[in-house]
């Protein structure tokens, strides 16, 4: 099953973020909407194309994943136990490819954009289930698309995340669900206006 949406704009006010760092920082106040939820066991891939006028440190947009017990409610005010976000984050005065995984506290990896990005076209990221002789995981890719057809020309590997699928077989595959959402946040509290990002092709594939 595939769920897909057309173009849309999301906005985040100053002082919004998703981040957890010892000893006490645990922020969960980014605006979350357009969430698609399914069994973690059935998640196959998620993709989105996006861009924003990045100006403040830690400005960010992309994809957000929240694995949670099927018996729990979607997180609104209280931070979830685990989460994963990937996208663009503005750091050292440059938009950087960014992935943050949180299974107790967060870890963050960033790297430069390896292809020139036309702001009108945006950058396309994909998270997809993969497996090999060592097990299963979610791989994060930057996609290089054919400008004429939109077909994938190249997948540039950014990060492999293994822990996110660790509990998917619990209760016969019914014990955990995955919330998938577009992400936007502007952590800079002194910013004078919200951050707006344009999204298109937000697509999630469930088995």
RAKAJO-V654923 format. One record per residue. RES is the residue in one letter. OMEGA is omega in degrees with one decimal (999 if undefined). NEAR is the number of other ideal C-beta (glycine too) atoms within 8 Angstrom. Layout:
res=[RES;RES]
omega=[OMEGA;OMEGA]
near=[NEAR;NEAR]
This chain:
res=[X;X;X;X;X;X;X;X;X;X;X;X;X;X;X;X;X;X;X;X;X;X;X;X;X;X;X;X;X;X;X;X;X;X;X;X;X;X;X;X;X;X;X;X;X;X;X;X;X;X;X;X;X;X;X;X;X;X;X;X;X;X;X;X;X;X;X;X;X;X;X;X;X;X;X;X;X;X;X;X;X;X;X;X;X;X;X;X;X;X;X;X;X;X;X;X;X;X;X;X;X;X;X;X;X;X;X;X;X;X;X;X;X;X;X;X;X;X;X;X;X;X;X;X;X;X;X;X;X;X;X;X;X;X;X;X;X;X;X;X;X;X;X;X;X;X;X;X;X;X;X;X;X;X;X;X;X;X;X;X;X;X;X;X;X;X;X;X;X;X;X;X;X;X;X;X;X;X;X;X;X;X;X;X;X;X;X;X;X;X;X;X;X;X;X;X;X;X;X;X;X;X;X;X;X;X;X]
omega=[-179.4;173.3;-175.5;177.7;177.5;-176.3;176.1;178.9;174.7;-175.5;177.8;178.3;173.9;178.8;178.5;-177.4;166.8;-171.5;177.9;-176.4;-179.4;10.8;-169.8;-176.8;178.5;-173.0;178.0;-178.4;173.5;178.6;-177.9;-178.8;177.2;-176.7;171.4;-176.2;176.3;176.1;177.2;-179.2;-174.9;179.8;177.9;-178.3;172.7;-177.6;173.7;172.9;-173.8;171.8;-180.0;174.6;-175.5;178.3;-175.6;178.1;179.2;168.5;-174.4;174.2;-180.0;-177.0;178.2;179.4;178.3;171.7;-178.4;178.7;-177.6;-179.6;-177.4;176.2;175.8;-178.9;176.2;179.7;-177.7;179.3;176.6;-179.8;-175.1;173.9;178.2;175.0;178.7;-178.8;175.1;173.6;-176.1;-174.5;-175.0;175.6;178.3;169.9;-175.9;171.2;-169.2;171.6;177.6;175.3;-179.0;175.6;167.8;165.3;-173.4;165.3;-169.1;172.4;176.8;176.8;-177.7;171.1;-175.7;176.1;175.0;-176.1;171.6;-178.2;179.6;179.6;179.3;176.9;-178.9;177.1;-179.9;169.5;-175.3;176.4;174.4;178.5;175.7;-176.7;-179.1;-179.5;-174.4;-177.4;170.5;174.7;176.2;-179.3;159.5;-178.9;170.6;-174.5;172.2;-175.2;-177.4;-172.8;-175.2;178.7;178.8;177.5;-176.3;172.1;179.8;-175.0;179.5;-176.0;172.1;-179.4;-175.0;-171.3;-171.5;-179.6;-171.2;-174.3;-169.3;-179.8;-178.4;-179.6;177.3;-179.2;-178.4;-170.7;-176.2;173.7;178.8;172.2;179.1;-174.9;165.4;-175.1;168.2;178.1;174.8;-175.5;-177.1;-176.1;-177.2;175.9;-174.9;-179.5;180.0;170.5;176.1;178.5;176.7;179.6;172.2;177.8;177.4;-170.8;176.7;179.1;175.4;-179.6;999]
near=[6;7;8;8;7;5;6;11;8;12;10;11;8;12;9;11;10;12;10;9;6;5;3;4;8;7;10;10;7;12;10;7;7;8;9;9;8;11;13;13;10;9;14;8;11;14;13;14;11;15;13;12;5;9;6;12;7;12;15;15;16;14;14;15;14;13;12;14;7;10;3;6;4;9;11;6;4;6;8;9;3;11;12;16;14;13;13;16;11;14;10;4;4;7;8;13;12;15;13;13;11;11;5;3;7;9;7;7;9;8;7;6;11;7;7;4;10;6;6;5;8;12;10;11;15;11;14;10;10;8;6;5;2;3;6;7;12;14;11;13;12;13;12;9;9;8;4;4;4;5;6;8;6;6;9;10;8;12;9;8;12;10;8;13;11;6;9;10;6;7;6;5;10;7;9;13;11;13;13;12;12;15;13;14;15;16;14;11;6;5;11;4;5;9;16;9;12;11;14;11;9;13;12;14;9;11;7]
